[in-house]
């Protein structure tokens, strides 16, 4: 069993490595099918403890519009489910929560697009309200991030929001306790994830633009898992640069029209 984490699927260069080209993504999905993997959403994971080596969970963090444009058609072609974690307070708006490297902004999926993905069998989970690093928040702000994002997603999707993806992969026991109180049933992070008696907690393996067919296959079969998690840990540390720059700085969502 492997849980893979994507961020952006883009035909255009994006600063950093947390993106994948549409051609790469399409090739990876076909390769996984050729290898005999079955695809599942994380909601299905709550119904079974089966850790069969050929079970594959595709997840997407942030909920960018390019997932709808480039990943959804590929997965829909083969009737494959996935799991998408959305920054609920930024639906249909640009990612001003992130550091703007290279003067690039990405737009988040709007609720109509998210409803279409949910209708196609995708699990829609929370990535918080504002993509804030959760352990650094006060108790009140932490509760707002977890409770409000869950309620907003459920209001628009009309389905239970049972999963939380930790922004920047940052968690703590206090965060998991509040997530459990809010009604989440599962938590995913990246290289590091704490355990919790009442929650399904899973680390994931990131898939990036630097991956080739060999490294993708190794990630699917969870070979060299410790090595990839070590690499992922270093990437997680780098991602905290955004936390240092943005955390605590007021950043109101900008509507699509404001960027032309």
C-alpha positions as CSV (number, residue, x, y, z in Angstrom):
1,X,0.0,0.0,0.0
2,X,1.2,3.5,-0.8
3,X,-0.3,6.9,-0.3
4,X,1.1,9.4,-2.8
5,X,0.9,13.2,-2.5
6,X,0.8,15.6,-5.4
7,X,0.4,19.4,-5.4
8,X,0.2,21.0,-8.8
9,X,-0.2,19.5,-12.3
10,X,1.0,22.2,-14.6
11,X,2.3,22.4,-18.2
12,X,4.1,25.6,-17.3
13,X,7.3,25.8,-15.1
14,X,6.6,26.5,-11.4
15,X,9.3,27.6,-9.1
16,X,10.3,24.7,-6.8
17,X,9.8,21.0,-7.3
18,X,6.3,20.3,-5.9
19,X,4.6,20.1,-9.2
20,X,4.3,17.6,-12.0
21,X,3.7,18.0,-15.7
22,X,0.4,16.7,-17.3
23,X,2.5,14.3,-19.4
24,X,4.3,13.0,-16.4
25,X,1.1,12.5,-14.5
26,X,-0.7,10.7,-17.3
27,X,2.3,8.4,-17.8
28,X,2.5,7.7,-14.1
29,X,-1.2,6.7,-13.9
30,X,-0.9,4.4,-16.9
31,X,2.3,2.9,-15.4
32,X,0.5,2.2,-12.1
33,X,-2.4,0.5,-13.9
34,X,0.0,-1.6,-16.0
35,X,1.7,-2.7,-12.8
36,X,-1.6,-4.0,-11.5
37,X,-2.4,-1.3,-8.8
38,X,-5.9,-0.6,-7.8
39,X,-6.8,3.0,-6.9
40,X,-8.8,4.0,-3.9
41,X,-9.9,7.2,-2.1
42,X,-9.1,7.7,1.5
43,X,-12.7,7.4,2.5
44,X,-12.5,3.8,1.4
45,X,-9.4,3.4,3.7
46,X,-11.7,4.0,6.7
47,X,-13.7,1.0,5.7
48,X,-10.8,-1.5,5.4
49,X,-7.6,-2.3,7.2
50,X,-6.3,-4.1,4.0
51,X,-2.8,-3.0,3.4
52,X,-2.3,-5.0,0.2
53,X,0.8,-4.0,-1.7
54,X,-1.1,-3.2,-4.8
55,X,-3.5,-0.6,-3.2
56,X,-2.7,2.9,-4.3
57,X,-4.1,6.2,-2.8
58,X,-3.6,9.3,-4.9
59,X,-3.9,12.5,-3.0
60,X,-3.6,16.2,-3.9
61,X,-2.9,19.0,-1.4
62,X,-4.0,22.6,-1.7
63,X,-6.8,22.1,-4.2
64,X,-5.5,24.1,-7.1
65,X,-7.6,24.5,-10.3
66,X,-4.9,22.8,-12.4
67,X,-5.9,19.5,-10.7
68,X,-9.3,19.8,-12.2
69,X,-7.8,20.8,-15.6
70,X,-5.1,18.2,-16.0
71,X,-5.5,15.4,-13.4
72,X,-9.2,14.9,-13.3
73,X,-9.6,14.1,-17.0
74,X,-6.9,11.4,-16.7
75,X,-8.3,9.8,-13.7
76,X,-11.9,10.1,-14.9
77,X,-10.9,8.4,-18.2
78,X,-10.1,5.3,-16.2
79,X,-12.9,5.9,-13.6
80,X,-10.3,6.2,-10.8
81,X,-11.0,8.0,-7.5
82,X,-8.6,10.3,-5.6
83,X,-8.5,12.5,-2.6
84,X,-8.3,16.2,-2.7
85,X,-7.4,18.5,0.3
86,X,-8.7,22.0,-0.1
87,X,-7.8,25.3,1.6
88,X,-11.5,26.0,2.4
89,X,-11.1,29.8,2.9
90,X,-9.5,30.2,-0.5
91,X,-12.0,28.4,-2.8
92,X,-12.1,30.1,-6.2
93,X,-9.3,32.5,-5.2
94,X,-5.6,32.9,-5.6
95,X,-3.0,31.4,-3.2
96,X,-1.9,34.6,-1.5
97,X,-1.2,32.4,1.6
98,X,1.9,31.3,-0.2
99,X,5.2,33.1,-0.8
100,X,5.0,34.4,-4.4
101,X,8.2,33.0,-5.9
102,X,8.7,34.2,-9.5
103,X,5.5,36.4,-9.4
104,X,3.4,33.3,-9.9
105,X,-0.1,32.8,-8.5
106,X,-2.2,29.7,-8.7
107,X,-6.0,29.7,-8.4
108,X,-7.9,27.3,-6.1
109,X,-10.8,25.2,-7.3
110,X,-14.2,26.8,-6.8
111,X,-17.1,25.0,-5.1
112,X,-18.8,24.0,-8.3
113,X,-15.7,22.2,-9.5
114,X,-15.3,20.6,-6.1
115,X,-18.8,19.4,-6.2
116,X,-18.1,17.8,-9.6
117,X,-15.1,15.9,-8.3
118,X,-17.1,14.7,-5.3
119,X,-19.8,13.4,-7.6
120,X,-17.1,11.5,-9.5
121,X,-16.2,9.6,-6.4
122,X,-13.4,11.8,-5.1
123,X,-12.9,12.3,-1.3
124,X,-12.8,16.0,-0.4
125,X,-10.8,16.7,2.8
126,X,-9.7,19.7,4.6
127,X,-6.3,21.5,4.4
128,X,-7.4,24.1,6.9
129,X,-9.1,27.5,6.3
130,X,-5.9,29.5,5.4
131,X,-3.1,26.9,5.0
132,X,-1.6,28.0,8.3
133,X,0.9,25.8,10.1
134,X,-1.4,24.4,12.8
135,X,1.0,23.9,15.8
136,X,1.9,27.6,15.9
137,X,-1.7,28.7,16.3
138,X,-3.5,29.7,19.5
139,X,-6.2,27.3,20.7
140,X,-8.9,29.6,19.3
141,X,-7.4,29.9,15.8
142,X,-6.6,26.2,15.7
143,X,-10.2,25.4,16.4
144,X,-11.4,27.8,13.7
145,X,-9.0,26.3,11.1
146,X,-10.3,22.7,11.8
147,X,-13.9,23.2,12.7
148,X,-14.8,26.0,10.2
149,X,-13.0,24.4,7.2
150,X,-14.8,21.1,7.9
151,X,-18.2,22.8,8.2
152,X,-17.7,24.8,5.1
153,X,-16.6,21.9,3.0
154,X,-19.6,19.8,4.2
155,X,-22.0,22.6,3.5
156,X,-20.9,22.9,-0.2
157,X,-20.1,19.3,-0.9
158,X,-23.0,17.8,1.0
159,X,-20.8,14.9,2.1
160,X,-18.9,14.2,5.3
161,X,-15.4,15.7,5.5
162,X,-13.6,13.0,7.3
163,X,-9.9,13.7,6.5
164,X,-7.4,16.4,7.3
165,X,-4.1,17.0,5.6
166,X,-1.7,18.9,7.8
167,X,-0.5,22.1,6.1
168,X,3.3,22.0,5.5
169,X,3.1,18.5,7.1
170,X,3.3,20.2,10.5
171,X,1.4,18.5,13.3
172,X,1.4,17.9,17.1
173,X,-0.6,15.9,19.6
174,X,-2.6,19.0,20.4
175,X,-3.5,19.4,16.8
176,X,-4.6,15.7,16.5
177,X,-6.7,16.0,19.7
178,X,-8.6,19.0,18.3
179,X,-9.0,17.3,14.9
180,X,-10.6,14.3,16.7
181,X,-12.9,16.6,18.7
182,X,-14.0,18.3,15.4
183,X,-15.1,15.0,14.0
184,X,-12.3,14.1,11.6
185,X,-11.5,10.4,11.3
186,X,-8.2,10.4,9.5
187,X,-5.0,12.6,9.3
188,X,-2.3,12.6,6.7
189,X,1.0,14.4,6.8
190,X,4.2,14.0,4.8
191,X,7.4,12.6,6.2
192,X,6.3,12.9,9.8
193,X,3.0,12.0,11.4
194,X,2.1,11.3,15.1
195,X,-0.2,8.5,16.1
196,X,-3.5,8.9,17.8
197,X,-5.7,6.3,19.4
198,X,-8.9,7.5,17.7
199,X,-7.6,8.6,14.3
200,X,-6.2,6.9,11.2
201,X,-2.8,8.6,10.8
202,X,-0.7,8.2,7.7
203,X,2.5,9.6,6.3
204,X,2.6,10.0,2.5
205,X,5.2,10.0,-0.2
206,X,5.4,13.1,-2.4
207,X,5.6,12.9,-6.2
208,X,7.5,15.7,-7.9
209,X,8.6,17.0,-11.2
210,X,12.1,15.5,-10.6
211,X,10.6,12.0,-10.5
212,X,11.1,9.6,-13.4
213,X,9.4,6.3,-14.2
214,X,11.9,4.4,-12.0
215,X,11.5,6.6,-8.9
216,X,7.7,6.7,-9.3
217,X,7.5,2.9,-9.5
218,X,9.6,2.6,-6.3
219,X,7.3,5.0,-4.5
220,X,4.3,3.0,-5.6
221,X,5.7,-0.3,-4.3
222,X,7.1,1.5,-1.2
223,X,10.6,0.3,-1.9
224,X,13.4,2.3,-0.3
225,X,10.6,3.9,1.8
226,X,13.0,5.1,4.5
227,X,15.2,6.8,2.0
228,X,12.3,8.6,0.4
229,X,11.0,9.7,3.8
230,X,14.4,11.0,4.7
231,X,14.4,13.1,1.5
232,X,10.8,14.1,2.1
233,X,11.8,15.3,5.6
234,X,14.4,17.6,4.1
235,X,11.8,19.0,1.7
236,X,9.4,19.5,4.7
237,X,12.0,21.6,6.4
238,X,12.4,23.7,3.3
239,X,8.6,24.2,3.1
240,X,8.7,25.8,6.5
241,X,10.4,28.8,4.9
242,X,6.9,29.9,3.9
243,X,5.7,29.5,7.5
244,X,8.5,31.8,8.6
245,X,7.7,34.4,6.0
246,X,3.9,34.3,6.1
247,X,2.7,33.0,9.5
248,X,1.0,35.7,11.4
249,X,1.1,38.1,8.5
250,X,-2.5,39.1,7.5
251,X,-3.3,37.9,4.0
252,X,-6.8,38.3,2.7
253,X,-7.8,36.1,-0.2
254,X,-7.8,37.9,-3.6
255,X,-10.6,37.1,-6.0
256,X,-9.9,35.8,-9.4
257,X,-10.9,39.0,-11.1
258,X,-8.4,41.0,-9.1
259,X,-5.5,39.3,-11.0
260,X,-7.0,39.9,-14.4
